[in-house]
Amino acid sequence: MTAPPVLLDYQQRWIQDKSPLKVIEKSRRTGLTWAEAADDVLTAAASGGQNIYYIAYNQDMTVEYIQACAMWARAFNHAADEIEEGFWDADDEDKHIKTFTIRFPGSNHRIVALTSRPSNLRGRQGTIVIDEAAFHEQLGELLKAALAMLIWGGRVRVISTHNGVDNPFNELVNDIRAGKRKGSVQRIAFKEAIEAGLYRRVCLRQGKPWQLADETAWMMDVYAFYGDGASEELDCIPANSGGAWLSRALIESRMSAETPVLRWQCRSGFELLPDHIRAAECRDWLEEHLAPLLAALPQDAISFHGEDFGRSGDLTVHVPLILQKNLTRRVPFVVELRNVPFRQQEQVAFYLLDRLPRFIGGAFDARGNGQFLAEIAMQRYGASRIQQVMLSEGWYREHMPPVKAALEDGTLDTLPRDADILADLRAVQVIRGVPRIPDARNVGEDKGKRHGDAAVAVALAYYASRELNKGSVTVKSRRRRTASAITQGFAGAVWGRA
């Protein structure tokens, strides 16, 4: 029988990530500290390696870590001195902090494991490992000292279970996901660890055969043990989540009264009309309402697009984005469609995308009926230009924080000053630790149902502008007809502020 790999897949992924700053939000007892100890021994023992400074918030964790390092040193056959006990050689405030040190004579590096929080890491160089970071007092100040090491080639590893939505650890995770801070974020929940073989590893250590029924019972026992705290302790969901994610003040600060919302609602029975009648009515609406706004767009600008799909209940919302020379994304207008047949949805989408200046690409909602329009848009414009997005909890977790960051720093601007758009953006809530649209629907100004449709379309448009704007621009737009005096006045009002 072949022996299994020593490290499980998620432990291997953690070690393989060589980002200067890397963070992992994790479940309890998934073996991340044990895997980190393996990487730290290899780093400290290498001639081109670094010193390791491990910081835990209690002595039991520190002892467990240093014992794991000693075990890995023996397993890797690296010569290492015996564990030394001492005190942190920093300022007077930290003289009471006990340390455990392993020295590697061959490399002249060492692993120093510390309890509590040393207030003076400055002036040192190497890799900082902050374990269970969310439970450290004054984590913000500790991170400032640790991140200074990155300037001279040091590395920072932050490992933790969550401890509340407002904790600096959760803020660090969201800042990296939002692009406010450079680094990488990994995540391993308890059920994911079990799927990767955690319980099988437990059975291996205990010398008993693995059985699925036993694994299920073991998992249920662990969840029962944590009770109401299981979501945070095991599922990586910070507690105290809930409420509107975007403040009214923030949204309104990025709105403009000059940005129009075009709304087309088809009457009951419209879908029963002959194809040519429906196509003609749609074309008339597009030429009257949308064509002047498209003609007014700056021809040398780069454009992107996001679409959230709806047919008989929710809305379809199109949000184009124009990328300015200062990298600000501006919304020139929003198109909302209610009760519009599939063929006319295709007609509107193609009319819009064919005429956006230097159109780079867009992201389409590909859930349910939306998969139809997303697929034919991909077929028309190419798979490299159209992202077919299956909106999920994971997608929202990764791609909503950058939207909020863009609103906060003003790089996403000129949303329509419109009550329904505001309500859609305010509908985003933190659910199970993830900003997303809840299942509940509200009623718009037209008495129709809304499901945060504009917020989703804005998020998809911003996602497209980040994910698809990575190559040189070679796309050419077709010539536009001359705008009317009214249209020119609108263009000057909106784009003159760029």
Disulfide bonds with the S-S distance in Angstrom:
none
